[in-house]
Amino acid sequence: MDTTLAAPQIPAVNAPAALRRLYLLRFAFAAVWAGLLFATGKELSGLTATLLVLYPLFDVACAVVDLRSARATGGPVRGLYANIALSTLTAAGLAAAAASGIPAVLRVWGAWAITAGVVQLVVGALRRRMGGQWPMILSGAISTLAGASFAAQAGGENASLGALAGYAFLGGVFFLVSALRLGRAGKRA
């Protein structure tokens, strides 16, 4: 009788399936968040400030989940570490900016959109072989341009948080499209 214990088998990580689930979650969160911000974002209230800080914190959580999957499969991790750092700093920056008003929030959000967009573009490009990444690459490029527009809008008289809701929803749509494309890529593999 053999009484030695075998090491438990660790299931292989299916990176496209894990990313697909994560992207679907990100779409759902972005859609709900955008709706809440649109409904409450006419002025900068405590609830609105909380929503603004929550978005980059959710991004940090998603990047941590993504990082675990990427590490297990040998995927790109530097960009994910950069994203975690940027989003964490942004959450703190938004908390501080909310006390100064909408223009300050737009400047911080704009800087984040620019830098996170570049990171998203690079990570998507490195994951191209996996499939389903063209929407992420496009989203990163659009995020960079949108960030510049938020910074420009901050200097205007009619600075508004409404554009952030549209930005988040559009980003969510890109995650949805990428999730659907990853599903198709997984069926072909």
N, C-alpha and C positions, 0 to 999 in steps of 0.2 A: 504494500500500500504506500503510495507516494503522498507525503504530508507537506511537501513544500508548496508555498503559495506562489502562484504565478502573478506577475505584475499585471494590473488591470490594463485592458486594451483601451487606448485613447482613440476615439474615433477621429478620422481625418477631417479636417476642416474643409468644407466646401465653400471656398471664398465667394464665388458668384452667388450662391444661395444665401449666404450670410449677408452679403452686401445688398441683395435684393430685399430681404426683410428689413434691413436697416433703412434703405431708401424709401420703402413704403411707409415706415414709421415716421421718417423725416417729412414726407409729403403730408401725412395726416396732421402732424404737429404744426407744420407751416400753415396749412389751411385754417386750422382752428385759431392759431395765434394771430394770423392776419385778420380774421373776422373779429376777434376780440379787440385788436388794436384799432381797426377801422371804426368799431362801435364806440370805443372809449377815448380815442386819440385826438379829439378836437382840442383838448387842452392837456397840459402836462400835470396829471394828478398822481397821487400815490399809486393807484392801480396801474396807470399807464407806465410809470417809472418801473414798477415791478415787472410788468410785461416786457419792457425794453431790456432789463437785466436778465430776465429768464431766457430770452432767445439765445444769446451767446453761451449761457450756461448749459442749455440743452445741446448746443453745438459741441461743447467740451465733452459732454457725456457720450454723444454719438461718435466723436473722434476717438475716445477711449475704447469703445466697443470695436470700432473699425481697426484700431491699432492692434488689439488682441488678435483679430482675424488675420491682419496683414503679417504680424510677427510669426504666426503659425504656418503661414504659407510662403514666407520669404518675400512678401510684397513690400512696396515702398513704405517706410516708416518715418523718415525724416520730415516729410511734409506734414504728416499727421501730428508729430510732436510740435512742429511750428504752428499748426492750426490750434492745438490745445493751448499753447502759450498765448497766441494772438487773441483767442476767444476769452481766455481768462482775464487778460489785461483789458479787453473791451468791456467785459461785465463790470469790472471795477471802474473803468472810465465812464461808462454810462451811468453808474450809480452817482458818481461825482457830477457829471454833466447835467443830470436831471435837476439838480439844485440850481443850475444857472439858466435853464430855459431850453426851448426847442432848438434854437440855433446851435447851442453847444452840443446837444444830443445829435443833431445832424452831422456836425463835424466829426464827432467820435465814430458814429455809425459809418460815415463816408470813408474814414481812414480804415476801418475794419473791412468794409466791403472791398476796398481796393486791395489790401494785403491778403485777405482771405481768398479773394478771387484769383489772385496770382497763384496762391498755394493750391487751390482747387484745380486750376488749369494744369499745373505741373503734375499733381497726383493723378489726375485723369489721363494725362498723356503717358505717364509711366505704366498705367494699367490698361492701356489700349488693347493689348493682346487678350485680355480677359473678356472683352466685349462689353457693350453697353455703356461705354465711357464718353462717346461723343457728346451726349447731352451735358455731361459734367464739364467737359472742356469748354463747350459753348457757354454754359452757365458761369464758369469762372471768368471768361472774357467779358460777359455782360455785367457781372458783378463789379469788375474793375471799372468799367465805364459808369455804372450806376453810382458807385462810390464817389467818383468825381462830381457827378451831378448833385449828390446830396451835399457835398462840401460847398458847391456853388450856390445851391438853394439856401444854405444857412446864412449867406450874406444878404439875402433878399428880404423884403418887407413881409412877404407872405409865407414865411417858413412854416411848413406843416409836416406832421408825422404821417399823413395819409400815404405818402409815397413809400414809406417803409413797409406798410401793409402790402402794397402792390408788389414791392420787391420780394418780400418773404413768400408771398403766394406764388409768384413766378418761379422763384427758386425751388419751391415745393413741386411745382409742375415738372421742372427739369429732373428732380429726384424721381418722380413718378415715371416719366418717360424712360429714364435710365433703368429703373427697376423692371419695367416691362421688357426692355431690350435685353437685360441680363437674363430674364426668364426665357426668352427665345434663344439666347446664346447657350443657356444650360441645356435646353432640349436638343440642340444640334450636337452638343458635345457627347 
